[in-house]
């Protein structure tokens, strides 16, 4: 396991245990205090039983989410301990899956996303990272605003997973992975979110794939283009900038022309489907590769796929 894969664990442990504190309730003191004792003693399964009881009790139900968050943090701490001791992966995977299941702690979803990414299960990783972004946006579930570094890192990783998922789907005739909807307003969320706790994603890599050396969308690319169309119709920007990129193979001149032509193909699609905003295009060829702080676990073909992209850049 590489250090980057578990970056979210290192970030969360001090933040969650230092800031969440013990759950408190005047109306169901015995049950909540029993839960806190179980967590303090590391009795994870007993704590889960008590969370289930808290959820069922009318007077205690409002404490369900804080209790779930604390239990998820306990499970992630256990994961870190198991990793340090080289314990069997099956137990680690169980703890991560159960920590992520209630969707109350963005770090749990982000960590599971990293694991699925490392396993090359990019479709699952993309969906889990989307959930992490949506949890992060939910002020009730994430009362402490994450740092700019955390938000941007999560958005970048979600975009990478989505690009690789699209590349695999295009090669293997798989289905398109749809972006999550915002639970508050039903609009497209995930990497298309207009903002994440005040941070606006400025360069969004759209998972539009093309036929080899052409400007024709693959079937998956056409689905991705339709999703971009939906996001733009929902957000109604006055101006849209699309920037094409290629991998390093081929001459610089050819790559610049191809990247610009692909950006223009997306722009034409948007115009033909009712987008009246000003749409500008540019092509960078291979001169602006995607940000990859860590390439461990990625093949050269993965890196090529990540660099073949069209970005929607918000001004």
C-alpha positions in Angstrom: 0.0 0.0 0.0 1.5 3.4 -1.0 1.4 6.3 1.4 -0.8 8.4 -0.9 -3.5 5.7 -1.0 -4.0 6.3 2.7 -3.5 10.0 2.8 -7.1 10.4 3.9 -6.5 8.3 7.0 -3.6 10.5 8.1 -5.6 13.6 7.6 -8.7 12.4 9.4 -7.6 10.8 12.6 -6.5 13.8 14.6 -9.3 16.0 13.0 -12.2 13.6 13.8 -11.2 12.3 17.2 -10.0 15.8 18.3 -13.1 17.6 17.0 -16.0 15.2 17.2 -16.0 14.4 20.9 -18.3 12.0 22.6 -22.0 11.9 21.7 -24.2 13.4 24.5 -27.9 13.1 25.1 -30.0 14.1 28.2 -33.0 11.9 27.1 -31.2 8.7 26.4 -28.1 8.9 28.6 -27.6 5.3 29.4 -27.7 4.2 25.8 -25.5 6.9 24.5 -23.0 6.5 27.3 -22.8 2.8 26.7 -22.0 3.6 23.0 -19.3 6.0 24.0 -17.8 3.4 26.4 -17.8 0.8 23.6 -16.0 3.2 21.2 -13.5 4.3 23.9 -12.7 0.6 24.5 -12.4 -0.1 20.8 -15.3 -2.6 20.8 -16.4 -1.9 17.3 -19.2 -4.6 16.9 -20.8 -3.7 20.2 -20.7 0.0 19.2 -22.5 -0.9 16.0 -25.2 -2.7 17.9 -25.7 0.4 20.1 -25.8 2.7 17.0 -28.6 0.5 15.7 -30.5 0.9 19.0 -29.9 4.6 19.0 -31.5 4.9 15.5 -34.5 2.9 16.7 -35.2 4.9 19.8 -37.5 7.9 19.2 -35.7 10.1 21.8 -32.2 9.1 20.6 -32.6 9.0 16.8 -31.3 12.6 16.4 -28.0 11.3 17.7 -27.6 8.7 15.1 -25.4 10.6 12.7 -22.9 11.8 15.4 -22.7 8.3 16.7 -22.2 6.9 13.1 -19.4 9.4 12.5 -17.6 8.4 15.7 -17.9 4.7 14.9 -16.7 5.3 11.3 -13.6 7.1 12.8 -13.0 4.2 15.1 -13.1 1.8 12.2 -10.6 3.9 10.2 -8.3 4.0 13.2 -8.5 0.2 13.3 -7.7 0.1 9.6 -4.5 2.1 10.2 -3.5 -0.2 13.0 -4.1 -3.3 10.9 -2.1 -1.8 8.0 0.8 -1.1 10.3 0.8 -4.7 11.5 0.4 -6.2 8.1 -2.9 -7.9 9.0 -5.1 -9.8 6.5 -6.6 -7.6 3.8 -10.1 -9.1 4.2 -10.5 -7.6 7.7 -9.2 -4.2 6.5 -11.7 -4.2 3.6 -14.6 -5.1 5.9 -13.8 -2.2 8.2 -13.5 0.2 5.4 -16.7 -0.9 3.8 -18.6 -0.7 7.0 -17.1 2.7 7.9 -18.2 4.0 4.5 -21.7 2.4 4.4 -23.7 5.0 6.4 -22.2 7.9 4.3 -21.6 10.2 7.2 -17.8 10.7 7.1 -16.2 11.9 4.0 -12.8 10.6 5.0 -14.2 7.0 5.1 -15.6 7.3 1.6 -12.4 8.9 0.3 -10.2 6.2 1.9 -12.4 3.4 0.4 -12.1 5.3 -3.0 -8.4 5.2 -2.7 -8.4 1.5 -2.0 -10.7 0.8 -5.0 -8.5 3.1 -7.2 -5.4 1.1 -6.1 -7.2 -2.2 -7.0 -7.9 -0.7 -10.5 -11.7 -0.8 -9.8 -12.0 2.7 -11.3 -15.8 2.6 -11.7 -16.3 1.8 -8.0 -13.7 4.4 -7.1 -15.4 7.1 -9.1 -18.7 6.4 -7.4 -17.2 6.3 -3.9 -15.3 9.6 -4.5 -18.5 11.2 -5.6 -20.2 10.2 -2.4 -17.2 11.6 -0.5 -17.7 15.0 -2.2 -21.4 15.0 -1.5 -20.8 14.1 2.2 -18.2 16.9 2.4 -20.8 19.4 1.0 -23.4 18.4 3.6 -22.9 20.7 6.6 -24.9 18.4 8.9 -22.7 15.5 8.2 -19.4 17.5 7.9 -19.8 20.3 10.4 -16.1 21.2 10.3 -15.2 22.8 6.9 -12.4 20.7 5.3 -9.3 22.5 4.2 -8.8 23.8 0.7 -6.1 21.1 0.3 -8.5 18.4 1.2 -11.3 19.6 -1.0 -9.1 20.1 -4.1 -7.3 16.8 -3.5 -10.6 14.9 -3.3 -12.0 16.6 -6.5 -8.8 15.9 -8.4 -8.8 12.2 -7.4 -12.5 11.9 -8.2 -11.8 13.3 -11.7 -8.9 10.9 -12.2 -11.0 7.9 -11.3 -13.8 9.1 -13.7 -11.4 9.5 -16.6 -9.9 6.1 -16.1 -13.4 4.5 -15.7 -14.4 6.1 -19.0 -11.3 4.9 -20.7 -11.9 1.3 -19.5 -15.6 1.5 -20.5 -14.7 2.8 -23.9 -12.3 -0.1 -24.5 -14.4 -2.8 -23.1 -17.9 -1.5 -24.2 -18.9 -0.9 -20.6 -21.5 1.4 -19.4 -21.0 5.1 -18.6 -20.6 6.0 -14.9 -23.0 8.7 -14.1 -22.0 11.5 -11.7 -23.8 11.7 -8.4 -26.7 14.1 -7.9 -26.6 16.7 -5.1 -28.9 15.5 -2.4 -30.1 19.0 -1.6 -31.3 20.2 -5.0 -31.1 17.1 -7.3 -28.6 18.8 -9.7 -25.3 17.2 -10.8 -22.8 17.1 -8.0 -19.5 15.4 -7.7 -16.8 16.9 -9.9 -19.5 19.1 -11.5 -20.5 20.8 -8.2 -20.5 24.6 -8.6 -18.7 24.8 -5.3 -17.6 22.5 -2.5 -17.7 24.4 0.8 -16.7 27.6 -0.9 -14.1 26.1 -3.2 -15.0 26.4 -6.9 -13.5 23.6 -9.1 -11.9 25.7 -11.8 -10.7 23.1 -14.3 -13.0 20.0 -14.6 -11.6 17.1 -16.7 -14.7 15.8 -18.5 -14.5 12.0 -19.2 -15.3 12.4 -22.9 -13.5 9.7 -24.9 -12.9 9.8 -28.7 -12.2 7.4 -31.4 -8.4 6.9 -31.9 -6.8 10.0 -33.4 -10.3 11.4 -34.3 -12.8 13.9 -33.0 -15.7 11.4 -33.1 -17.1 10.5 -29.6 -17.1 6.9 -28.5 -20.4 5.7 -27.1 -19.1 6.4 -23.6 -17.8 9.8 -24.8 -21.3 10.7 -26.1 -22.8 9.9 -22.7 -20.2 12.1 -21.0 -20.9 14.9 -23.4 -24.6 14.7 -22.6 -23.8 14.8 -18.9 -21.7 17.9 -19.4 -24.6 19.4 -21.4 -26.9 18.8 -18.4 -24.4 20.4 -16.0 -24.1 23.5 -18.1 -27.9 23.8 -18.6 -28.3 23.5 -14.8 -25.6 26.1 -14.0 -26.2 28.5 -16.9 -22.8 30.1 -17.1 -22.4 33.2 -19.4 -19.2 31.8 -20.9 -17.7 28.4 -21.3 -14.1 27.6 -22.0 -13.1 24.1 -23.3 -9.5 23.1 -23.4 -8.3 20.0 -25.2 -5.3 17.9 -24.2 -3.5 14.9 -25.6 -0.9 12.4 -24.4 2.7 12.8 -25.5 2.6 10.4 -28.4 2.8 12.0 -31.8 4.3 15.3 -32.9 3.7 18.5 -31.0 2.0 20.1 -34.0 -0.3 17.2 -34.6 -1.2 17.0 -30.9 -2.1 20.7 -30.6 -4.3 20.5 -33.7 -6.0 17.3 -32.5 -6.6 18.7 -29.0 -8.1 21.9 -30.3 -10.3 20.0 -32.8 -11.6 17.8 -30.0 -12.4 20.8 -27.8 -14.2 22.3 -30.8 -16.1 19.0 -31.3 -17.5 19.3 -27.8 -18.3 23.0 -28.3 -20.2 22.1 -31.5 -22.2 19.5 -29.6 -23.1 22.0 -26.9 -24.2 24.6 -29.4 -26.2 22.1 -31.4 -28.0 21.1 -28.2 -29.3 24.4 -27.0 -26.3 26.1 -25.3 -26.4 29.8 -26.1 -23.5 30.9 -23.9 -20.3 32.0 -25.5 -18.1 28.9 -25.9 -14.4 29.4 -26.3 -12.0 26.6 -27.2 -8.3 26.0 -27.0 -5.9 23.1 -27.6 -2.8 22.5 -25.5 -1.6 19.2 -27.0 0.7 17.5 -24.5 2.1 20.7 -22.9 -0.1 20.6 -19.8 -0.2 17.1 -18.4 -2.7 16.4 -15.6 -1.5 16.9 -12.0 -0.3 13.5 -10.6 1.5 13.8 -7.3 1.8 10.0 -7.2 1.8 7.6 -10.2 2.4 4.4 -8.2 0.0 1.7 -9.4 -0.7 3.5 -12.7 0.4 2.0 -16.0 1.8 4.1 -18.8 -1.5 3.6 -20.6 -3.3 4.9 -17.6 -1.2 8.1 -17.7 -1.8 8.5 -21.4 -5.6 8.1 -20.7 -5.5 10.7 -18.0 -3.7 13.2 -20.2 -6.2 12.7 -23.1 -9.0 14.9 -21.9 -11.1 18.0 -22.5 -11.4 20.3 -19.5 -14.3 22.6 -18.7 -12.6 25.7 -17.3 -14.6 28.1 -15.2 -13.5 31.7 -15.3 
